[in-house]
Amino acid sequence: MSPTNFTVVQVAAGPRRNGSATTINSVTEFGSVMISDDPLTETPDPLSKVVGRAQGLSSSVSQSDTTILMAFNLVFTEGKFNGSTLSILGRNSIFASKVREMPVVGGSGVFRFARGYVLMKTYALDVKNLRATVEYDVYPFKEKLTHLHFYFHDVATATNPTVVQVAAAPNSTGRIRPFGSVMIADDPLTETPNPSSKLLGKAQGLYSSVSQSQTTYLMAFNFVFMEGKYNGSTVSIFGRNSILSKVREIPIIGGTGVFRFARGYTLARTYAVNSTTFNAIVEYDVHVLHY
């Protein structure tokens, strides 16, 4: 900031600064809060092209060093990013480190669903006039939403079963998949309900009967894709599956390949089930956020 054209103002001060009887033994202005509307320029020259504004607040949060909490939106006003924002929230130890890293926690417009990080370096600092020029390198990762649709074939009774029971609780004789049973599956995922339709991948994992009163499974599975642009990639799901409900939702907790850093949800609907053999066809709609 400068004496004639402020881009940052102090709106609150800690006890030491405002003369309160409660004095904190600190030289860092602990408790002070600043509101900023700082220009973002193309070069260190303040007269160079303005590409946006850094709007937000900073607060001194350490009693032992010059560390501030920063909650800012980088608001872009030029080019293809015009009108979009990136939100950062993190810790800035301005003298402790030459390079400081802060998280990108969100965004809008082009940067909707953004995650990533910011590297900050102090380019110039005028302590007397409280003016600073800070270089920012911003690395946003933009998430996209992909919808996948396929059919899961769980075949327990056949010449070549795709699921086997590997454990059962005591006193469970005569019951099908009772409480405590554990199943390991390598189930095909196909394009249509027809088991002979195009194979898209495999559902590999385990499910276990975890309720004493309902037909409810814990599901821990990887969907392993074997076709097209997703070939070799996986989506990992982990959650609760009450199989008698018409629609069941199971969280996506991760992935690999194209789906690295994935999150989202799956909707499972039973398409067909044989109550004698327990062979089942389940329709899956997978909604996955990934980079």
N, C-alpha and C positions, 0 to 999 in steps of 0.2 A: 504494500500500500504506500501511498505518498501523501504529503500534507494537503494537497489540493484535489486529489482524485482518488478517493478510497475505493478499493474493490473488496475490502474485508473490514468488518467492524466487530468490536468486542461488545457482547450483549450481557455477559455475566462475568463475575470475578470471584476468585476464591477468598477465604477469610483474610489471608495475609495482605491482599491487594486493597481490599476495601476498608481496612482499619479495624476490623472486628477484634474483640478481645480474644477470640480464639485464633491464635497465631500458629501457623504451620511452619515448621522449620524446613523450608524448601526455597530454592531459588528458581523454581520452574513455573511459577504462577499456577500451581496446582488448583484445579477447579475452574479456571477461566474457560469461557466459551466464545468462539468466534464464528460469525456468519460470513460466507464468502460468495462473491459473484465474479470470479477471476477469469480474465480472458485466456483462451488457449490459442497460441500462435504457431505458425509454421516453423519459425526459427527463433533463436533467443532474443532477437531484436523486437522490442515491444511494438514497433511500428510495422512489423511484418504482417502478412495475411492472417486475419483472425479466422480460425476454423471452428470455434465453439466457445463454450463457457464451462467453468468448473463451479458448480453451484452446490452449496451444502454447508455443513458445520464441522468445526474441529474443536476439540476440547483437550486441555492438558490433564492427563489421567495418571501421571506418575509423580510421587513426592521425592524421587531420587534422581531422575534424569529428565531430559527434554523429550518426552514421549507424548504423542497426541493420538487420540482416537479421531479417525476421519470417516465421515459419512457424507459422501459426495455423489452427485450425478454429473457425468461428463456429457454435456448437451452439444451435439454437433449441429453446425449451421451452414455447412458448405458441402457441395458435391453429392455423391451418392448416399452419404450418411446423413444428409440434411434432415433434421427433425427427429433423428434417432438418439437414444441415450444409452450410456453404460453406467451402472451403479456400482460404486466401490464402497466397501466398509471394512476397515481394518486398523492396524496399529502402525504408526509412523514414528520411529525413533530417529529424529532428524539429525542428531549429531553422533549417535552411536554407530552408525553404519553409513558407508559411502553409498551403497545401494540398498534401498528398502523395497520390500515386496508387500503388496496388499492384494486381497482377493477381489476379483470381479464377481459380484453376487447376483447380477441380473441386468436387464436392459429392456428397451422398447424399440419398436420399429424394426429396422434391419437386425437389431441385436436382441430381439425377443428370445427369452429363455437363456440368455447368455451366461456363461461361466468362464473363468479364466483368471488371469493375474496381471498386475501392473508392476513394473519396475521403475522406481523413482530415483533420480540423482540430482542433487543440488548443483545447479550450474553457476549461480551467483547469489551472494547474500550480503545485504547492507544492514548490519545489525542496528546501527544508529537510527536509520529511517524505517526499519522494519520492512524492507523490500526484499523479495526473493524471486529468483527465476529457477524453476524446477523442470528438469527434463523428464518426460514420461515416455516409457515404452509400454504399450498396452497390447496384451495378447488375449483377445476374447475368443472363446470357442462357442460357436452358435449351434444350439441343439435343433434338430429337426424331428418331426413326428412321422413315423412309418407305421402303416397298418398292414399286418400280415393275417392271412386267413388260410386255415388248413384243417384237416381231420386227423385225429389221433386214434389209432387202432390198438386197443389193449386186449390181447388174445391170450387167455389163460389155459383154454382147453383146445388143443389142436395138435397135429403131428409135430409142428415146430412152434411152440408157444413163444410169445414175445415178452411175457411177464412170468416170474416165478416167485413163490413164497419161500423166504429164507429163514423166517423166524416166526414163532407163535408163542403166545402166553400159555402158562400151565392151565389145565382144565378147559381147554378150548376145543376139544375133540368134537367133531360133528357139526361145527359151525363154519360158515364160509367167511373168511377174512374177519375174525373176531377182534375185539380190543387187544392190542399188543402185537398183532401180526405185522410183518414187514415184507413188502414186495419190492423186487428189483425188476426194472423194466428197460427194454430196448425196443420201444414201440415205433412203428413206421408212422410218418406224417405224410398224408397224401393230399392231392389237389381237390378231390371230391370224396364223398362218402364211400365210393366204390374202392375196395381194397386193392383192386388191380389198376387204379388210376395212377397218374404220374407221382412218383416218389419224390418228395421235396426235402425230406430229412428224417431224423430220428428224434424221439423223445427218450432220453437216457437219464435214469435216476432211480429214486425210490419213493414209495409212499407207504405210510403206516397208519393203521387204524388207531386213533387217539381218543375216541370218545366211548364211554361205557353206555351211553343212552341213545346215540345217533350214529348213522353211517357217515362218519366224518374222518377224512384223511389229512395227515400232514403230507404236503407235497414238496419234494426237493428235486428239481429236474433241470436238465439242460436241453433246450431245443437246438439240435445240431443240424445246420442247413447244408445241403449237398447239391444244390442246383442254382444256376444263374448267378447274379451279382452278389448273393449272400453265401455262396459256396465256401465252406470252411469257417464261417462265422457262427457264433452261438448266442443264445439268449438264456439267461438263468432265471428261474422262477422259484419262489419259496413262499409257502403260505398254507392256508386252510381251505379244504375242498369238501363241502357238505354235498355229497353227490346226488342226494334226492331233491335238492333245490333246482329250480328250472335254470337259473343262471347263477354261476359262481364266479367271484372275482378273486384273482390270485396276483400278488405283486410281482413285478419284474425287479430283480435286485442287482443285475449286472449283465455283462456280455463280453464277447471278444470279437476281434476282427472289425467288420463294419459296425458292430454294435458295442464297441468299446465304450465304457462309462454309461451303459444303458440303464434306464429306469423306466417305469411305466406300469401297465397292468394288462392282464389277460382276462377275457370273459370266456368261460367254458359252459357249453350246453350239451347235454347228452342227446345224441342223435338216435342211437339204437343201443339196446342192451338185452342180453339173454339172461333171464333171471336164474336159469339152471346152471349155465356154464360161467356166467359173469363176464363173458366176452362183451366188449363194449366199443362203440364208435362215439367219439366226443368231438364236437365242433369247437374250434378255438378261433377267437378273434384276439389278435395280439396288437396292442397299441404301445409302441416303444419310442421313447425319446432317446436320441443318441446324437453324437457329433459326426 
